[in-house]
């Protein structure tokens, strides 16, 4: 048996040796151009030069450190991990030298250079197209709409005013940014951080000032995660103990018909008044109609879960990819991050102060703590109002009352974005 | 008006106009919602008019949405107390009670074993 195997192996080797000799003879006779000799030293030098380590600069090192810090905040500290993790990893990928995953020159001057795509674009370039063309924020808005219950807002329409007042932060920040030397387009994009609405901020920035998208997205999502830290001191500073103890009247029950008609009416009215806001408001209300109609349960579940999650991954990675060393490491970024926190603070203050002002005229008193929820950040800001209210009186339940201004803030920030787009858009 | 090479007229126009438009649009929505609420309550009251009522069932009463928060709380509390009373009161003291069984061929170990095993 073993002898047979040895004979078979020997035969195979002989056949292989003969065929190799014949083929090598054929190559030497048929080839016209002599193949270039590959030098081992040259190959090694090229390989070493192409390595990321040899192309490392201090800027890249800083950016990699920033992305690692963001990853730490997302994973360990749970700061908006669903978005901060992909953003931080996108930032990590884009700053790896030589990888060529994202090429900012393809999107230079605010335009997509389609001709350059043919010459070889990176993976993140293709994914970034969804941000650049304004697709991802709108899909996310459909998902948000499908998750939001507008019943507290319909039951207490006055909370829309609180949502409007909380947009004060956007406009105050706009003035601050202009005073600090930003162009009106950049200032508008920075101001929208005050709306505490990530998709709106990304949507407006891609339209007005795409070159500062990275810092704005990082600022918007980081500060949204910090809402429980930023808001309470401002809320306590602007309210008295007695005001924080105000118990609000129970909200009326909203019928299904009202809930269904609300998205349709809002879309028509807002779009006719402000066409620039149609994209965001339309998507938000489409998602909400899917939810409230009950006729498309499968679609509603899909936009709330699968579609939303897939888009979040793409949005996060591609937004993080825009944070290249050149675009991120400058004084502008530090200024954007500093002004962003002012925007959040001003928005919170605007809502609280208007609630106090409304109490001067209304019979049914409003707890001013719910005013702070006017800065979107659904449902985090409403939860902060509830927690602060319970600190003053542990039998006071403000959550549902705060959800009114909270969802009004989403509409308010989309409207504010539409206004800025119509006034500052090129 | 120029200060620090900034056109403040344009800036303040954007801010003033922008903020006012936000307020106006959202105020319009408030008015619409109030109108909406009135019309809905009108339709509900028309629907529940005594002449059109067939039977005053419990379901219809629940759908009238006329219960105040205090009433809802009182009913909830009453139900909670009632259902809480229904349960047996347990002492939470657990004891091992030894039971001495009298001999029976049904519980005999000897009869249970296979005596024919080789």
HADDOCK unambig.tbl for C-alpha pairs under 7 A between the chains (distance, minus, plus):
assign (segid A and resid 154 and name CA) (segid B and resid 33 and name CA) 6.52 0.50 0.50
assign (segid A and resid 157 and name CA) (segid B and resid 30 and name CA) 5.16 0.50 0.50
assign (segid A and resid 157 and name CA) (segid B and resid 33 and name CA) 6.24 0.50 0.50
assign (segid A and resid 157 and name CA) (segid B and resid 34 and name CA) 6.95 0.50 0.50
assign (segid A and resid 158 and name CA) (segid B and resid 30 and name CA) 6.43 0.50 0.50
assign (segid A and resid 160 and name CA) (segid B and resid 26 and name CA) 6.04 0.50 0.50
assign (segid A and resid 160 and name CA) (segid B and resid 30 and name CA) 6.66 0.50 0.50
assign (segid A and resid 161 and name CA) (segid B and resid 26 and name CA) 6.59 0.50 0.50
assign (segid A and resid 161 and name CA) (segid B and resid 27 and name CA) 6.73 0.50 0.50
assign (segid A and resid 164 and name CA) (segid B and resid 22 and name CA) 6.31 0.50 0.50
assign (segid A and resid 164 and name CA) (segid B and resid 23 and name CA) 5.70 0.50 0.50
assign (segid A and resid 164 and name CA) (segid B and resid 26 and name CA) 6.69 0.50 0.50
assign (segid A and resid 171 and name CA) (segid B and resid 15 and name CA) 5.41 0.50 0.50
assign (segid A and resid 171 and name CA) (segid B and resid 19 and name CA) 6.96 0.50 0.50
assign (segid A and resid 175 and name CA) (segid B and resid 11 and name CA) 6.68 0.50 0.50
assign (segid A and resid 250 and name CA) (segid B and resid 69 and name CA) 5.76 0.50 0.50
assign (segid A and resid 253 and name CA) (segid B and resid 65 and name CA) 6.54 0.50 0.50
assign (segid A and resid 412 and name CA) (segid B and resid 22 and name CA) 6.76 0.50 0.50
assign (segid A and resid 415 and name CA) (segid B and resid 22 and name CA) 6.39 0.50 0.50
assign (segid A and resid 416 and name CA) (segid B and resid 22 and name CA) 6.14 0.50 0.50
assign (segid A and resid 419 and name CA) (segid B and resid 18 and name CA) 6.02 0.50 0.50
